[in-house]
């Protein structure tokens, strides 16, 4: 068995976060790490 833990889960989380920060300016709407702090 391949040992994949959270491949798509983190992606989904990121997409959700970026949807929340869609209207934000610059990197806040692009990078998840920055968007998380916004």
Secondary structure by P-SEA (a helix, b strand, c coil): cccccccaaaaaaaaaaaaaaccccccccccaaaaaac
